[in-house]
Amino acid sequence: MFGLFSSKTKKIEEKLSKLAIEIASIQKSIIIYPSESNYKNLHISKTKELNSLYNELEAAKGKDYLNEFIRKLSNVYKESEYVLSKSEQKILDKILIEYKVKVKIKV
């Protein structure tokens, strides 16, 4: 039973790792093509998926384990080709904030 349990959490961790890098590449695309709403919609859906997987991992292994995993994931992201500079991060934040406001107005 324990082997099955750890196998399930391993799959969640693998999905999270792939998803984090995928989200990073989408964020780069949002900066390059800020008016392309399909990237923003993709970002929203992928972020929801990421949060859902975080919740699954926390339920399976606990908050401390999740925080440690996120720290490791962050280190992997920092070494990837998609890492944003501070100025890019500010641009992304501004675009996403404006986009979220527009989405809320539509609803």
Order of alpha helices (4+ residues) and beta strands (2+ residues): alpha-alpha-alpha-alpha
